[in-house]
Structures are given as C-alpha cells and as structure tokens.
C-alpha cells in the first residue's frame, strides 16, 4: 500500500492556497494537510490544520521534519504591488522563498515534491514576443519592472535548488492572468469596469484562466509530472476588443500610446482600477502561452477557454454586486 501523503501549502489566507487545500483534504490518499500564512484564512479549510507562520521564519525546517512533509505547494509569490510596496514584496518573494527552500533541503528532508506558483509575466510583454510562448523561451531577467525581476530571480533559485537536491521534484507553474470573481486581480478588476479604457492603437491578444482551473493545475502538480516549468493557461486567446465585445462590455481607447503611465496613474487615483507597469505592457503587446507540455506531462486541460472563463467571471461579478461582499479585496497575480 502506498504511503499517504503529507502536504504543506503556503498562502492559505488567499484563494490560491485555500481553494487548493479544500481539494486536497478531499483526497483519501492525503493523510494530512497543513496550511500556513501570517493572516487568518477567510475560507473553510476543512480537516486541514492552519498555522500562523511566516515563511521567513526558521521554524519551517522543523515543521517539515517533525510532520514528515513530502509535498510543498508554495502559492505566496506576488507579482504586483497593489497591496504591498515593492521592497516588502521583494523580501516575501525572494527571501521568503529562499527560507522555504532551505527548510526543505538536506539529506534528512522528507520532501520529495515542491510546487511553486509563478507567472507568465516572467516572459515579459513586448512587441517582438512570439505567440504561443514555450517554457524554454528566454525569461525577462532584465525587465524594467521589479516584480518581474523578482519572480525571475525566484525561479533561478528554484533551478539552483533542484540541481543541489535531485531527490526533490521541483515544478514551476507559470500561470496566465487568472479570474476569480470574489478576489479579482487588477487585470480582472480593470476588465470589470463599466467602461473599459483601452490603449489607443493597440488590440492585444489576451489569454486568461478560470480560478477553478488554476486550482486543478496545482492539484495535478502535487501528484504527477516530472520536474520543470509548465505554462498554465486556457486555450483560445482572444483580441481584447473581441473579448470585451463578446461579454457586452463597453470599451473606449482612452489610454494614450504616449503618456499611458500618466493616464494609468490618474485611473488609479480614482480608485477604479490599478494598472501596474507590467499590466500596461500586457494591454499593449499581449502575451500567449503554449500549454502542450502541461497537457502532456500533468494531464492538465483547462475546462473553460479564455472567452468562457471571462464571460463566467463577468456574470459572477454582476451577481456579486447585488450580494453582501464576503471578501475584502485582495490582489493576487
């Protein structure tokens, strides 16, 4: 009989970690799930145990060994600055991940699988990017955006760790922009505006993914697939204008091609939407990811394509406007 798994999930105060935990506790092959975060979870974690613990704390290594954790899922990486200044985010992304990796290292470590949430932002958004970017494409290590550089740096540490710890399968999941009606990310919140201001002269190809498909991809990565990076996205990328038209969203070219950063700042000051520099690049140049590797190695196939995921998001947002808001706004990329 196969030994039942013991899984550690970081970031359970946000939906990425919490909804994954909800799926894991339903698995009869999982003996124990421990969720950690510095904030209390707002979701029911079922039979999982919650520990208020900072991933930068040295207790991580002791926890891993005392419980016998064999699988770690790290969902705490941040790729934007909506609710955290860049210096603090750098500390959480880089220092926090390094400490988590250190806690899993060593000959006496029971960890055999490590899954980390990354982002398609590591490829950047530029006019010269190919469509259907594969996992072996060069990462944007010289990005002008600190958050992108941080995630690229984190991935480099993961690769180094994998080389020094061959007994641990390291899986990096690079997600396209996700849609969760309860906790919309900045791009999703922008797309949900009554009138969506687009960049004049641009109509980028947008690729999205539904919240439930994000969770499914993480769940699969805890069970199968060799070490390596995987693009996680929905099929059927759409031009932004076509996506908005299909959902009945009004849009106008209000963001000028020159001075777009100033226009985005003014939009932020109104409180309507937060568009970071990397998202502004996306709204000009777009980005699409190839997902054949995830389908082949993980068995992952998104249940909804980009258009269906977006239309479901818009429908749920309209319903939520007439219900009490159960969740405070949280940004997560």
For each residue, the residues with C-beta under 8 A, 3 or more apart:
1:
2: 29
3: 70
4: 29 30 31
5: 29 30 31 70 71 222
6: 30 31 32 33 34 67 68 69 70 71 110
7: 24 30 32 33 34 69 70 71 72 73 222
8: 33 34 35 36 63 64 67 69 71 72 73
9: 12 17 20 21 24 33 34 35 36 48 72 73 75
10: 17 35 36 37 55 72 73 74 75 76 100
11: 14 16 17 37 74 75 76
12: 9 17 18 21 35 36 37 41 43 45 48 50
13: 17 18 37 38 39 40 41 42
14: 11 17 18 37 75 183 330 332
15: 18 19 43 180 182 183 211 330 332
16: 11 19 20 75 117 214 215 218 332
17: 9 10 11 12 13 14 20 21 35 37 73 75 76
18: 12 13 14 15 21 22 35 41 42 43 45
19: 15 16 22 23 43 211 212 215
20: 9 16 17 23 24 73 75 215 218 219
21: 9 12 17 18 24 25 33 35 43 45 46 48
22: 18 19 25 26 43 44 45 46
23: 19 20 26 27 215 216 219
24: 7 9 20 21 27 30 33 48 219 222
25: 21 22 30 33 45 46 47 48
26: 22 23 46
27: 23 24 30
28:
29: 2 4 5
30: 4 5 6 7 24 25 27 33
31: 4 5 6
32: 6 7 49 67
33: 6 7 8 9 21 24 25 30 45 47 48 49
34: 6 7 8 9 48 49 50 51 63 67 69
35: 8 9 10 12 17 18 21 41 45 48 49 50 51
36: 8 9 10 12 50 51 52 53 55 63
37: 10 11 12 13 14 17 40 41 50 52 53 76
38: 13 52 53 54
39: 13 52
40: 13 37 50 52
41: 12 13 18 35 37 45 50
42: 13 18 326 327
43: 12 15 18 19 21 22
44: 22
45: 12 18 21 22 25 33 35 41 48 50
46: 21 22 25 26
47: 25 33
48: 9 12 21 24 25 33 34 35 45
49: 32 33 34 35
50: 12 34 35 36 37 40 41 45
51: 34 35 36 63
52: 36 37 38 39 40
53: 36 37 38 57 59 60 63
54: 38 57 96
55: 10 36 60 74 76 92 96 97 99 100
56: 91 92 95 96 99
57: 53 54 60 99
58: 61 62 99 103
59: 53 62 63
60: 53 55 57 63 64 99 100 102 103 104
61: 58 64 65 102 103 104 106
62: 58 59 65 66 103
63: 8 34 36 51 53 59 60 66 67 69 103
64: 8 60 61 67 69 72 103 104 109 110 111
65: 61 62 68 69 108 109 110
66: 62 63
67: 6 8 32 34 63 64
68: 6 65 110
69: 6 7 8 34 63 64 65 72 104 110 111
70: 3 5 6 7 110 111 112 113
71: 5 6 7 8 111 112 113 114 115 222
72: 7 8 9 10 64 69 100 104 111 113 114 115
73: 7 8 9 10 17 20 115 116 117 218 221 222
74: 10 11 55 77 97 100 114 115 116 117
75: 9 10 11 14 16 17 20 117 218
76: 10 11 17 37 55 92 96 117
77: 74 93 97 116 117 118 119 151 154
78: 84 89 92 93 147 332 333
79: 119 121 147 148 151 278 333
80: 147 185 186 274 276 278 279 331 333
81: 84 85 86 89 147 276
82: 186 274 276 331
83: 330 331
84: 78 81 88 89 92
85: 81 88 89
86: 81 89 90 146 147
87: 90 91
88: 84 85 91 92
89: 78 81 84 85 86 92 93 147 150
90: 86 87 93 94 95 146 150
91: 56 87 88 94 95 96
92: 55 56 76 78 84 88 89 95 96
93: 77 78 89 90 96 97 147 150 151 153 154
94: 90 91 97 98 150 153 154 157
95: 56 90 91 92 98 99
96: 54 55 56 76 91 92 93 99 100
97: 55 74 77 93 94 100 101 116 154 157 158
98: 94 95 101 102 157
99: 55 56 57 58 60 95 96 102 103
100: 10 55 60 72 74 96 97 103 104
101: 97 98 104 105 114 157 158 161
102: 60 61 98 99 105
103: 58 60 61 62 63 64 99 100
104: 60 61 64 69 72 100 101 109 111 114 165 168
105: 101 102 109 161 164 165
106: 61 109
107:
108: 65
109: 64 65 104 105 106 165 168
110: 6 64 65 68 69 70
111: 64 69 70 71 72 104 114 168
112: 70 71 167 168 169
113: 70 71 72 168 169 171 222
114: 71 72 74 101 104 111 158 168 169 170 171
115: 71 72 73 74 171 173 218 221 222
116: 73 74 77 97 154 158 170 171 172 173
117: 16 73 74 75 76 77 173 175 218
118: 77 122 151 154 155 172 173 174 175 229
119: 77 79 122 151 174 175 333
120: 123 133 174 175 176 177 207 231 233 287 289
121: 79 124 125 140 147 148 151 278 333
122: 118 119 139 140 148 151 152 155 174
123: 120 129 133 137 139 140 174 287 289
124: 121 129 140 143 148 281 287
125: 121 129 204 278 281 282 284 285 286 287
126: 129 281 285
127: 285
128:
129: 123 124 125 126 133 285 287
130: 133 137
131: 205 237 288
132: 288 289 290
133: 120 123 129 130 137 231 287 288 289 290
134: 137 231 290 293
135: 174 228 229 230 231 290 293
136:
137: 123 130 133 134
138:
139: 122 123 152 155
140: 121 122 123 124 143 148 152
141: 149 152 153
142: 149
143: 124 140 148 149 152 278
144: 277
145: 148 149 276 277 278 281
146: 86 90 149 150
147: 78 79 80 81 86 89 93 121 150 151 276 278
148: 79 121 122 124 140 143 145 151 152 278
149: 141 142 143 145 146 152 153
150: 89 90 93 94 146 147 153 154
151: 77 79 93 118 119 121 122 147 148 154 155
152: 122 139 140 141 143 148 149 155 156
153: 93 94 141 149 150 156 157
154: 77 93 94 97 116 118 150 151 157 158
155: 118 122 139 151 152 158 159 172 229
156: 152 153 159 160
157: 94 97 98 101 153 154 160 161
158: 97 101 114 116 154 155 161 162 170 172
159: 155 156 162 163 170
160: 156 157 163 164
161: 101 105 157 158 164 165 168 170
162: 158 159 165 166 168 170 227
163: 159 160 166
164: 105 160 161
165: 104 105 109 161 162 168 170
166: 162 163
167: 112
168: 104 109 111 112 113 114 161 162 165
169: 112 113 114 225 226 227
170: 114 116 158 159 161 162 165 227 228
171: 113 114 115 116 221 225 227 228 229 230
172: 116 118 155 158 228 229 230
173: 115 116 117 118 217 218 221 229 230 232
174: 118 119 120 122 123 135 229 230 231 232 289
175: 117 118 119 120 178 209 214 217 232 233
176: 120 207 208 209 231 232 233 234 287 289
177: 120 185 187 188 206 207 208 209 282 333
178: 175 185 188 208 209 210 211 214 332 333
179: 184 185 188 208 209 210 211 309 310 312 313
180: 15 183 184 185 188 211 313
181: 184 211 313 316 317 320
182: 15 320 326 327
183: 14 15 180 327 329 330 332
184: 179 180 181 188 189 192 313 317 329
185: 80 177 178 179 180 188 189 331 332 333
186: 80 82 189 190 273 274 275 276 279 331 333
187: 177 190 191 279 282
188: 177 178 179 180 184 185 191 192 313
189: 184 185 186 192 193 273 274 329
190: 186 187 193 196 273 274 275 279
191: 187 188 196 243 244 249 310 313 314
192: 184 188 189 313 314 317
193: 189 190 196 197 272 273
194: 250
195: 250 251 252
196: 190 191 193 244 249 250 251 252
197: 193 251 252 253 254 255 263 267
198: 202 203 240 241 244 251 252 253 254 255 283
199: 202 253 255 256 257 260 280 283 284
200: 253 254 255 256 257
201: 253 257
202: 198 199 257 283 284 285
203: 198 239 240 241
204: 125 239 240 282 283 284 285 286 287
205: 131 237 238 239 240 286 287 288
206: 177 237 238 239 240 243 282 286 306
207: 120 176 177 233 234 237 286 287 288 289 306
208: 176 177 178 179 233 234 306 309 310 313
209: 175 176 177 178 179 213 214 232 233 234 302 306 309
210: 178 179 213 214 234 302 303 304 308 309 312 313
211: 15 19 178 179 180 181 214 215
212: 19 215 216 303
213: 209 210 216 217 232 234 302 303 304 309
214: 16 175 178 209 210 211 217 218 232
215: 16 19 20 23 211 212 218 219
216: 23 212 213 219 220 300 303
217: 173 175 213 214 220 221 230 232 294 298 300
218: 16 20 73 75 115 117 173 214 215 221 222
219: 20 23 24 215 216 222 223
220: 216 217 223 224 225 298 299 300
221: 73 115 171 173 217 218 224 225 230 298
222: 5 7 24 71 73 113 115 218 219
223: 219 220
224: 220 221 297 298 299
225: 169 171 220 221 228 230 297 298
226: 169 297
227: 162 169 170 171
228: 135 170 171 172 225 293 297
229: 118 135 155 171 172 173 174
230: 135 171 172 173 174 217 221 225 293 294 297 298 300
231: 120 133 134 135 174 176 289 290 291 293 294
232: 173 174 175 176 209 213 214 217 289 291 294 300
233: 120 175 176 207 208 209 237 288 289 291 302
234: 176 207 208 209 210 213 302 304 305 306 308 309
235: 291 302 305 306
236: 305 306 307
237: 131 205 206 207 233 286 288 306
238: 205 206 242 243 246 306 307 310
239: 203 204 205 206 242 243
240: 198 203 204 205 206 243 244 251 283 286
241: 198 203 244 245 251
242: 238 239 245 246
243: 191 206 238 239 240 246 247 306 307 310
244: 191 196 198 240 241 247 249 250 251
245: 241 242 248 249 251
246: 238 242 243 307 310 311
247: 243 244 310 311 314
248: 245 314
249: 191 196 244 245 314
250: 194 195 196 244
251: 195 196 197 198 240 241 244 245
252: 195 196 197 198
253: 197 198 199 200 201
254: 197 198 200 263
255: 197 198 199 200 260 263 264 280 283
256: 199 200 259 260 263
257: 199 200 201 202 260 284
258:
259: 256 262 263
260: 199 255 256 257 263 264 280 284
261: 264 265 277 280
262: 259 265 266
263: 197 254 255 256 259 260 266 267
264: 255 260 261 267 268 275 280
265: 261 262 268 269
266: 262 263 269 270
267: 197 263 264 270 272 273 275
268: 264 265 271 273 274 275
269: 265 266
270: 266 267
271: 268
272: 193 267
273: 186 189 190 193 267 268
274: 80 82 186 189 190 268 331
275: 186 190 264 267 268 279 280 283
276: 80 81 82 145 147 186 279 280
277: 144 145 261 280 281
278: 79 80 121 125 143 145 147 148 281 282
279: 80 186 187 190 275 276 282 283
280: 199 255 260 261 264 275 276 277 283 284
281: 124 125 126 145 277 278 284 285
282: 125 177 187 204 206 278 279 285 286 287
283: 198 199 202 204 240 255 275 279 280
284: 125 199 202 204 257 260 280 281
285: 125 126 127 129 202 204 281 282
286: 125 204 205 206 207 237 240 282
287: 120 123 124 125 129 133 176 204 205 207 282
288: 131 132 133 205 207 233 237
289: 120 123 132 133 174 176 207 231 232 233
290: 132 133 134 135 231 293
291: 231 232 233 235 294 295 300 302
292: 295 296
293: 134 135 228 230 231 290 296 297
294: 217 230 231 232 291 297 298 300
295: 291 292 298 299 300 301
296: 292 293
297: 224 225 226 228 230 293 294
298: 217 220 221 224 225 230 294 295
299: 220 224 295
300: 216 217 220 230 232 291 294 295
301: 295
302: 209 210 213 233 234 235 291 305 309
303: 210 212 213 216
304: 210 213 234 308 309 312
305: 234 235 236 302 308 309
306: 206 207 208 209 234 235 236 237 238 243 309 310
307: 236 238 243 246 310 311
308: 210 234 304 305 311 312
309: 179 208 209 210 213 234 302 304 305 306 312 313
310: 179 191 208 238 243 246 247 306 307 313 314
311: 246 247 307 308 314 315
312: 179 210 304 308 309 315 316
313: 179 180 181 184 188 191 192 208 210 309 310 316 317
314: 191 192 247 248 249 310 311 317 318
315: 311 312 318 319
316: 181 312 313 319 320
317: 181 184 192 313 314 320 321
318: 314 315 321 322
319: 315 316 322 323
320: 181 182 316 317 323 325
321: 317 318
322: 318 319
323: 319 320 326
324:
325: 320 328
326: 42 182 323
327: 42 182 183 330
328: 325
329: 183 184 189
330: 14 15 83 183 327
331: 80 82 83 185 186 274
332: 14 15 16 78 178 183 185
333: 78 79 80 119 121 177 178 185 186
